[in-house]
Amino acid sequence: MKPPVRIRTTLCAFALALGGGLALTGCGEDGVSKKSYEVTYEVSGKDVASIVFNEGKGSISDPDMSTEDRPKVPWTRTVTLKGLGAPTLTVTSGSADGDATCKISYKGKVLQEKTAKGAGELAQCSVVSPMAD
């Protein structure tokens, strides 16, 4: 007997976050993997060296990440992701006195915000897909 859709969807999201695949977990049977949603990524700071983010390309379990080097900040991008694809945004600070902040929002609500300070330091914002709810 299968668990209810909401429980199965949440379990699938955790399986993906831990590196599991759709084929191994039985995820996607309820149509969640076919739905899409938008998130907004924001980056701010002083001397941001790079941005790496999930733009919705590739597969859910192996996304093709996009990179921007030496971006002009503040930087904002709204992307469309599929199903249980995790919103992921990583920023790197470029100098000893630099800082870089990443923020992920869904429907106006901030899901996560982190800041890195110092040369080469990273801040990684990564959350479970809102479709897991």
C-alpha positions in Angstrom: 0.0 0.0 0.0 1.4 3.4 -1.0 1.5 6.3 1.6 -0.8 9.3 1.0 0.3 11.7 -1.7 1.4 14.5 0.7 3.6 12.1 2.7 4.9 10.4 -0.4 5.8 13.8 -1.9 7.6 14.9 1.2 9.5 11.6 1.4 10.5 12.0 -2.3 11.8 15.5 -1.7 14.0 14.3 1.2 15.2 11.3 -0.9 16.3 13.8 -3.7 18.0 16.1 -1.2 20.0 13.1 0.0 21.1 12.2 -3.5 18.4 9.7 -4.3 16.9 9.4 -7.8 13.3 9.4 -9.0 13.6 5.9 -10.4 14.9 4.5 -7.1 12.3 6.2 -4.9 9.1 5.8 -6.9 8.7 9.6 -6.9 6.8 11.3 -9.6 3.8 8.9 -9.7 1.4 11.6 -8.4 2.2 14.2 -11.0 4.3 16.4 -8.8 7.3 16.1 -11.1 5.3 17.6 -13.9 4.3 20.7 -12.1 6.5 23.8 -12.3 6.9 26.8 -9.9 8.9 30.1 -9.9 11.4 31.2 -7.3 13.3 34.5 -7.1 17.1 34.5 -6.4 18.7 37.7 -5.1 22.3 38.5 -4.5 23.8 41.5 -2.8 27.1 42.5 -1.2 30.4 44.1 -1.8 32.9 42.4 -4.2 30.8 39.3 -5.2 33.1 37.0 -7.2 30.6 34.5 -8.6 27.0 33.2 -8.5 26.1 29.6 -9.2 22.4 28.7 -9.4 19.8 26.2 -10.5 18.1 27.7 -13.5 15.8 24.7 -14.2 18.0 23.1 -16.8 19.0 19.4 -16.7 17.1 16.9 -14.6 15.7 17.1 -11.1 18.3 14.8 -9.7 21.2 16.2 -11.7 20.5 19.9 -12.5 22.7 21.8 -14.9 23.9 24.8 -12.8 24.4 28.2 -14.4 27.3 30.5 -13.4 27.9 34.2 -13.5 31.4 35.6 -12.7 31.9 39.1 -11.3 28.2 40.0 -11.5 26.8 43.5 -11.1 25.0 43.6 -7.7 22.3 43.8 -6.6 21.5 40.8 -8.9 18.0 39.3 -9.2 16.8 36.4 -11.3 13.4 34.7 -11.4 13.6 31.1 -12.6 11.0 28.3 -13.3 11.9 25.0 -11.7 10.1 21.6 -12.1 8.5 19.5 -9.5 10.9 18.5 -6.7 13.8 20.4 -8.3 15.6 22.2 -5.4 16.1 26.0 -5.6 19.9 26.4 -5.1 21.9 29.6 -5.1 25.6 29.8 -4.1 27.6 33.1 -3.9 31.3 33.6 -3.4 32.9 36.7 -1.8 35.8 38.1 -3.7 38.0 39.9 -1.2 39.1 40.0 2.4 36.8 42.9 3.1 34.0 41.7 0.7 30.8 40.0 1.5 28.1 38.2 -0.5 24.5 37.5 0.5 22.2 35.0 -1.2 18.4 34.9 -0.8 15.7 32.6 -2.2 12.0 33.7 -2.2 8.8 31.9 -3.2 5.6 33.8 -3.7 7.1 36.8 -1.8 8.2 34.8 1.2 11.9 34.5 1.9 12.8 30.8 2.2 16.4 31.2 3.0 19.1 33.9 3.3 22.8 33.5 4.1 25.9 35.7 4.0 29.6 35.0 3.4 32.4 37.3 4.5 36.0 37.3 3.4 38.0 36.2 0.4 36.7 33.1 -1.3 34.1 32.4 1.3 30.8 30.8 0.2 27.2 31.3 1.2 24.9 28.5 -0.1 21.1 28.9 -0.1 19.4 25.6 -0.9 15.9 24.6 0.1 13.5 21.7 -0.5 11.1 22.4 -3.4 7.9 24.2 -2.3 6.1 21.5 -4.4 6.9 19.0 -1.6 4.2 20.6 0.6 
